[in-house]
């Protein structure tokens, strides 16, 4: 696997987690949020990730997915440790403070929704990946 494929795998994890956190900031910033915004952002993000994960073989797509897991985990931990959502909410609305219990529950619900919608990117990646399945013939060992 070359460096471009590794960078694409890392980009999948970073884009996925970053879009989740930015969507939460935008959702919690505006009081008249619409669930369709979250749905649209999740679908578009997963379509982009599906195109990034597609490759010439299913094995390379799987490797990109495996590389995206630690990259996404590290990105998630960085966002969480820096209090990304609270920082931006307090920048947009001064003295916003912390999220309430309902806000944290909503974030958990949206995170579950984002994780479930990840199947869109997996399906796109599998459909686009152009692997030709070879049929191997059984070789008679007595003729060797």
TIFI-476220 format. One record per atom (N, C-alpha, C, CB): residue in three letters; x, y, z. Coordinates in pm, whole numbers, padded with zeros to 5 digits, always signed. Glycine has a CB too. Layout:
AlaXYZ/...
# end
This chain:
Unk+00085-00118+00000/Unk+00000+00000+00000/Unk+00089+00124+00000/Unk-00096+00000+00122/Unk+00056+00218-00085/Unk+00139+00337-00093/Unk+00088+00446+00002/Unk+00142+00390-00237/Unk+00163+00553+00008/Unk+00136+00660+00104/Unk+00003+00731+00075/Unk+00250+00762+00103/Unk-00038+00738-00051/Unk-00165+00803-00086/Unk-00282+00726-00025/Unk-00181+00814-00240/Unk-00277+00594-00031/Unk-00385+00514+00026/Unk-00388+00527+00178/Unk-00370+00367-00013/Unk-00271+00536+00239/Unk-00267+00555+00384/Unk-00325+00691+00422/Unk-00122+00543+00437/Unk-00290+00794+00344/Unk-00345+00928+00371/Unk-00496+00933+00349/Unk-00276+01032+00283/Unk-00545+00860+00250/Unk-00690+00854+00229/Unk-00759+00786+00346/Unk-00723+00779+00098/Unk-00698+00682+00400/Unk-00755+00615+00517/Unk-00758+00706+00638/Unk-00676+00489+00549/Unk-00650+00781+00658/Unk-00647+00876+00770/Unk-00750+00985+00749/Unk-00506+00938+00785/Unk-00764+01032+00625/Unk-00862+01136+00595/Unk-01004+01090+00623/Unk-00849+01181+00451/Unk-01032+00962+00599/Unk-01167+00908+00626/Unk-01202+00924+00773/Unk-01176+00759+00585/Unk-01111+00887+00862/Unk-01138+00898+01005/Unk-01149+01042+01051/Unk-01031+00829+01083/Unk-01061+01128+01002/Unk-01061+01269+01044/Unk-01184+01341+00992/Unk-00934+01339+00995/Unk-01220+01319+00867/Unk-01338+01385+00810/Unk-01464+01340+00882/Unk-01350+01356+00659/Unk-01473+01211+00910/Unk-01593+01158+00974/Unk-01616+01219+01111/Unk-01583+01006+00986/Unk-01515+01219+01195/Unk-01529+01273+01331/Unk-01544+01425+01328/Unk-01408+01233+01417/Unk-01470+01492+01241/Unk-01479+01637+01233/Unk-01618+01682+01189/Unk-01374+01692+01137/Unk-01675+01612+01093/Unk-01810+01650+01049/Unk-01912+01630+01160/Unk-01851+01569+00926/Unk-01894+01527+01241/Unk-01985+01506+01353/Unk-01979+01623+01451/Unk-01953+01374+01424/Unk-01858+01662+01490/Unk-01845+01769+01589/Unk-01892+01904+01534/Unk-01700+01779+01635/Unk-01860+01935+01408/Unk-01906+02061+01351/Unk-02058+02062+01335/Unk-01839+02086+01216/Unk-02117+01948+01302/Unk-02263+01941+01293/Unk-02326+01964+01430/Unk-02308+01806+01237/Unk-02265+01911+01535/Unk-02318+01934+01669/Unk-02308+02081+01709/Unk-02244+01848+01771/Unk-02199+02146+01673/Unk-02185+02290+01704/Unk-02293+02369+01631/Unk-02044+02342+01664/Unk-02312+02340+01502/Unk-02414+02414+01427/Unk-02555+02383+01476/Unk-02404+02380+01279/Unk-02579+02259+01512/Unk-02712+02220+01561/Unk-02743+02286+01694/Unk-02721+02068+01575/Unk-02647+02285+01786/Unk-02672+02343+01918/Unk-02666+02495+01918/Unk-02572+02289+02017/Unk-02609+02554+01814/Unk-02602+02700+01806/Unk-02738+02760+01772/Unk-02499+02743+01701/Unk-02807+02700+01682/Unk-02935+02755+01637/Unk-03049+02685+01708/Unk-02951+02741+01485/Unk-03139+02764+01764/Unk-03248+02707+01843/Unk-03353+02638+01756/Unk-03313+02814+01927/Unk-03367+02683+01633/Unk-03468+02622+01546/Unk-03402+02522+01452/Unk-03544+02731+01464/Unk-03327+02427+01510/Unk-03258+02329+01427/Unk-03360+02231+01371/Unk-03150+02255+01509/Unk-03320+02172+01262/Unk-03404+02074+01195/Unk-03328+01942+01186/Unk-03448+02124+01055/Unk-03394+01833+01215/Unk-03329+01703+01210/Unk-03280+01671+01069/Unk-03426+01594+01257/Unk-03342+01730+00969/Unk-03304+01704+00831/Unk-03163+01755+00801/Unk-03403+01767+00736/Unk-03120+01858+00874/Unk-02983+01908+00856/Unk-02883+01800+00899/Unk-02960+02039+00936/Unk-02909+01741+01014/Unk-02820+01636+01064/Unk-02823+01516+00970/Unk-02860+01593+01207/Unk-02941+01481+00922/Unk-02954+01369+00829/Unk-02879+01397+00700/Unk-03102+01342+00799/Unk-02893+01516+00646/Unk-02826+01552+00521/Unk-02674+01552+00537/Unk-02874+01689+00474/Unk-02625+01610+00646/Unk-02480+01614+00668/Unk-02425+01472+00687/Unk-02447+01701+00792/Unk-02496+01388+00760/Unk-02449+01250+00781/Unk-02444+01174+00649/Unk-02541+01177+00881/Unk-02545+01188+00567/Unk-02547+01118+00439/Unk-02437+01169+00346/Unk-02685+01134+00372/Unk-02422+01301+00335/Unk-02318+01356+00248/Unk-02178+01318+00295/Unk-02330+01508+00242/Unk-02156+01321+00426/Unk-02026+01281+00480/Unk-01996+01136+00447/Unk-02021+01304+00631/Unk-02094+01050+00463/Unk-02072+00908+00437/Unk-02056+00878+00288/Unk-02187+00825+00493/Unk-02117+00957+00203/Unk-02094+00941+00059/Unk-01950+00977+00025/Unk-02193+01028-00023/Unk-01901+01087+00081/Unk-01762+01128+00057/Unk-01665+01022+00108/Unk-01733+01264+00125/Unk-01691+00971+00226/Unk-01604+00868+00283/Unk-01611+00739+00202/Unk-01642+00840+00430/Unk-01728+00706+00150/Unk-01741+00588+00065/Unk-01656+00600-00061/Unk-01886+00567+00026/Unk-01653+00720-00121/Unk-01568+00741-00238/Unk-01420+00737-00199/Unk-01602+00874-00305/Unk-01385+00788-00082/Unk-01246+00784-00038/Unk-01199+00642-00007/Unk-01227+00871+00085/Unk-01288+00560+00046/Unk-01250+00422+00081/Unk-01248+00328-00037/Unk-01345+00368+00185/Unk-01312+00364-00148/Unk-01312+00274-00263/Unk-01171+00263-00320/Unk-01411+00324-00372/Unk-01143+00148-00373/Unk-01009+00120-00424/Unk-01021+00018-00535/Unk-00914+00069-00311/Unk-00906-00031-00582/Unk-00912-00129-00689/Unk-00940-00270-00639/Unk-00784-00128-00767/Unk-00918-00296-00509/Unk-00951-00426-00452/Unk-01023-00406-00319/Unk-00823-00513-00432/Unk-01098-00506-00281/Unk-01168-00500-00153/Unk-01069-00501-00037/Unk-01267-00617-00139/Unk-00956-00566-00057/Unk-00855-00571+00049/Unk-00800-00431+00078/Unk-00740-00667+00009/Unk-00773-00353-00027/Unk-00724-00217-00005/Unk-00830-00130+00061/Unk-00680-00155-00136/Unk-00957-00150+00025/Unk-01065-00077+00092/Unk-01071-00113+00240/Unk-01200-00106+00024/Unk-01053-00240+00269/Unk-01053-00285+00408/Unk-00935-00225+00485/Unk-01048-00439+00415/Unk-00819-00218+00421/Unk-00703-00157+00485/Unk-00727-00009+00514/Unk-00578-00175+00397/Unk-00789+00061+00419/Unk-00821+00203+00442/Unk-00915+00217+00560/Unk-00884+00266+00315/Unk-01012+00127+00569/Unk-01105+00132+00682/Unk-01031+00107+00812/Unk-01218+00030+00664/Unk-00940+00009+00812/Unk-00862-00020+00933/Unk-00774+00098+00973/Unk-00776-00146+00912/Unk-00718+00168+00877/Unk-00635+00285+00906/Unk-00722+00399+00959/Unk-00558+00330+00780/Unk-00846+00408+00911/Unk-00933+00518+00954/Unk-00978+00503+01100/Unk-01055+00526+00864/Unk-00979+00380+01153/Unk-01023+00360+01291/Unk-00932+00429+01392/Unk-01030+00212+01322/Unk-00800+00408+01391/Unk-00718+00481+01489/Unk-00714+00630+01461/Unk-00576+00426+01488/Unk-00718+00670+01333/Unk-00718+00814+01302/Unk-00845+00880+01355/Unk-00706+00836+01149/Unk-00959+00814+01339/Unk-01085+00867+01392/Unk-01087+00869+01544/Unk-01201+00785+01340/Unk-01032+00765+01605/Unk-01027+00760+01751/Unk-00940+00871+01808/Unk-00975+00624+01798/Unk-00823+00892+01748/Unk-00735+00999+01794/Unk-00801+01135+01774/Unk-00600+00994+01719/Unk-00867+01155+01661/Unk-00936+01281+01636/Unk-01047+01302+01737/Unk-00993+01284+01494/Unk-01123+01197+01767/Unk-01229+01207+01866/Unk-01174+01246+02003/Unk-01306+01075+01876/Unk-01064+01182+02043/Unk-01005+01213+02174/Unk-00952+01356+02179/Unk-00893+01115+02206/Unk-00897+01404+02070/Unk-00848+01542+02066/Unk-00964+01639+02080/Unk-00771+01570+01935/Unk-01072+01617+02005/Unk-01189+01705+02015/Unk-01249+01701+02155/Unk-01294+01664+01911/Unk-01254+01583+02214/Unk-01313+01571+02347/Unk-01228+01638+02453/Unk-01333+01424+02382/Unk-01097+01618+02446/Unk-01008+01676+02547/Unk-00998+01827+02537/Unk-00870+01615+02535/Unk-01016+01881+02418/Unk-01009+02027+02402/Unk-01145+02093+02424/Unk-00958+02061+02262/Unk-01247+02016+02459/Unk-01383+02069+02476/Unk-01425+02152+02356/Unk-01392+02154+02605/Unk-01411+02092+02240/Unk-01435+02160+02113/Unk-01574+02221+02105/Unk-01416+02063+01999/Unk-01675+02143+02139/Unk-01813+02191+02128/Unk-01837+02308+02223/Unk-01913+02077+02157/Unk-01793+02295+02347/Unk-01814+02402+02445/Unk-01738+02527+02408/Unk-01773+02356+02585/Unk-01617+02510+02354/Unk-01537+02625+02314/Unk-01609+02705+02206/Unk-01399+02581+02263/Unk-01657+02638+02103/Unk-01723+02709+01995/Unk-01860+02761+02034/Unk-01735+02620+01874/Unk-01933+02688+02117/Unk-02062+02740+02163/Unk-02043+02866+02247/Unk-02139+02633+02243/Unk-01939+02868+02329/Unk-01911+02987+02410/Unk-01855+03101+02326/Unk-01814+02953+02522/Unk-01789+03069+02215/Unk-01742+03175+02124/Unk-01859+03238+02049/Unk-01638+03119+02024/Unk-01955+03156+02010/Unk-02069+03206+01933/Unk-02169+03276+02026/Unk-02139+03091+01857/Unk-02202+03211+02136/Unk-02291+03269+02237/Unk-02211+03285+02365/Unk-02418+03179+02260/Unk-02162+03405+02395/Unk-02081+03422+02517/Unk-02157+03378+02641/Unk-02037+03568+02531/Unk-02085+03317+02734/Unk-02137+03266+02860/Unk-02243+03158+02841/Unk-02195+03379+02941/Unk-02225+03078+02737/Unk-02317+02966+02712/Unk-02301+02861+02821/Unk-02291+02903+02574/Unk-02178+02836+02863/Unk-02153+02737+02968/Unk-02135+02599+02912/Unk-02266+02737+03068/Unk-02187+02500+02982/Unk-02177+02360+02940/Unk-02313+02312+02893/Unk-02126+02270+03057/Unk-02313+02194+02828/Unk-02439+02137+02783/Unk-02516+02080+02901/Unk-02413+02028+02677/Unk-02645+02085+02890/Unk-02730+02024+02992/Unk-02733+01873+02972/Unk-02873+02084+02989/Unk-02802+01804+03061/Unk-02814+01660+03047/Unk-02888+01624+02918/Unk-02887+01600+03168/Unk-02987+01704+02881/Unk-03059+01679+02757/Unk-02971+01700+02635/Unk-03181+01769+02748/Unk-02884+01800+02640/Unk-02792+01824+02530/Unk-02692+01711+02514/Unk-02718+01954+02551/Unk-02644+01659+02626/Unk-02552+01544+02619/Unk-02623+01420+02568/Unk-02490+01517+02757/Unk-02750+01401+02606/Unk-02826+01286+02556/Unk-02848+01301+02406/Unk-02961+01274+02629/Unk-02877+01422+02361/Unk-02897+01445+02217/Unk-02768+01417+02141/Unk-02944+01589+02192/Unk-02654+01459+02195/Unk-02526+01430+02130/Unk-02501+01280+02120/Unk-02411+01497+02205/Unk-02536+01207+02226/Unk-02520+01061+02224/Unk-02610+01000+02117/Unk-02552+01000+02363/Unk-02734+01048+02107/Unk-02828+00998+02006/Unk-02775+01026+01866/Unk-02966+01062+02025/Unk-02722+01147+01842/Unk-02670+01182+01711/Unk-02545+01102+01678/Unk-02641+01331+01703/Unk-02464+01072+01779/Unk-02345+00992+01755/Unk-02384+00850+01714/Unk-02255+00988+01881/Unk-02485+00794+01777/Unk-02535+00661+01738/Unk-02588+00667+01595/Unk-02647+00612+01836/Unk-02660+00773+01561/Unk-02713+00790+01426/Unk-02599+00799+01324/Unk-02801+00916+01417/Unk-02494+00873+01356/Unk-02379+00884+01268/Unk-02312+00748+01248/Unk-02278+00985+01323/Unk-02298+00673+01356/Unk-02235+00542+01344/Unk-02319+00446+01261/Unk-02210+00484+01483/Unk-02450+00451+01276/Unk-02537+00365+01196/Unk-02536+00405+01049/Unk-02679+00368+01250/Unk-02525+00535+01024/Unk-02524+00580+00885/Unk-02391+00551+00817/Unk-02554+00728+00879/Unk-02292+00503+00893/Unk-02163+00467+00834/Unk-02179+00352+00735/Unk-02062+00429+00943/Unk-02287+00275+00747/Unk-02311+00166+00653/Unk-02327+00218+00510/Unk-02435+00085+00694/Unk-02370+00345+00496/Unk-02381+00404+00363/Unk-02245+00407+00296/Unk-02440+00547+00371/Unk-02144+00450+00371/Unk-02010+00458+00312/Unk-01955+00319+00283/Unk-01915+00533+00406/Unk-01985+00222+00366/Unk-01938+00086+00341/Unk-02003+00030+00215/Unk-01967-00005+00462/Unk-02132+00053+00199/Unk-02204+00003+00081/Unk-02151+00070-00046/Unk-02356+00029+00094/Unk-02129+00202-00040/Unk-02075+00273-00157/Unk-01936+00222-00190/Unk-02070+00425-00131/Unk-01854+00202-00089/Unk-01719+00153-00111/Unk-01719+00014-00174/Unk-01640+00150+00020/Unk-01806-00073-00128/Unk-01813-00209-00182/Unk-01865-00206-00326/Unk-01903-00299-00094/Unk-01964-00121-00354/Unk-02021-00114-00488/Unk-01923-00054-00589/Unk-02149-00033-00487/Unk-01845+00043-00547/Unk-01755+00111-00640/Unk-01625+00034-00660/Unk-01723+00251-00589/Unk-01583-00039-00561/Unk-01456-00112-00571/Unk-01463-00209-00687/Unk-01424-00185-00439/Unk-01367-00198-00776/Unk-01370-00277-00900/Unk-01283-00400-00894/Unk-01327-00192-01015/Unk-01315-00491-00807/Unk-01236-00613-00798/Unk-01298-00720-00887/Unk-01227-00663-00651/Unk-01216-00776-00970/Unk-01263-00884-01055/Unk-01237-01015-00981/Unk-01193-00883-01195/Unk-01341-01089-00958/Unk-01327-01215-00885/Unk-01281-01322-00983/Unk-01461-01257-00816/Unk-01168-01382-00952/Unk-01112-01485-01039/Unk-01160-01622-00992/Unk-00957-01479-01040/Unk-01194-01702-01087/Unk-01233-01839-01056/Unk-01111-01927-01078/Unk-01355-01886-01144/Unk-01070-01990-00973/Unk-00953-02077-00980/Unk-00996-02219-01011/Unk-00872-02072-00849/Unk-00926-02279-01104/Unk-00956-02418-01139/Unk-00870-02508-01050/Unk-00930-02446-01290/Unk-00928-02618-01019/Unk-00854-02716-00939/Unk-00755-02786-01030/Unk-00951-02820-00872/Unk-00630-02785-00987/Unk-00525-02844-01068/Unk-00504-02988-01022/Unk-00393-02762-01057/Unk-00499-03076-01120/Unk-00476-03217-01089/Unk-00328-03236-01060/Unk-00522-03309-01207/Unk-00298-03277-00939/Unk-00158-03289-00895/Unk-00085-03408-00962/Unk-00153-03306-00742/Unk-00160-03503-01017/Unk-00095-03619-01079/Unk-00029-03582-01212/Unk-00197-03733-01102/Unk-00076-03471-01274/Unk-00020-03431-01402/Unk+00105-03345-01384/Unk-00124-03356-01485/Unk+00135-03306-01264/Unk+00257-03225-01241/Unk+00374-03310-01233/Unk+00247-03143-01117/
# end
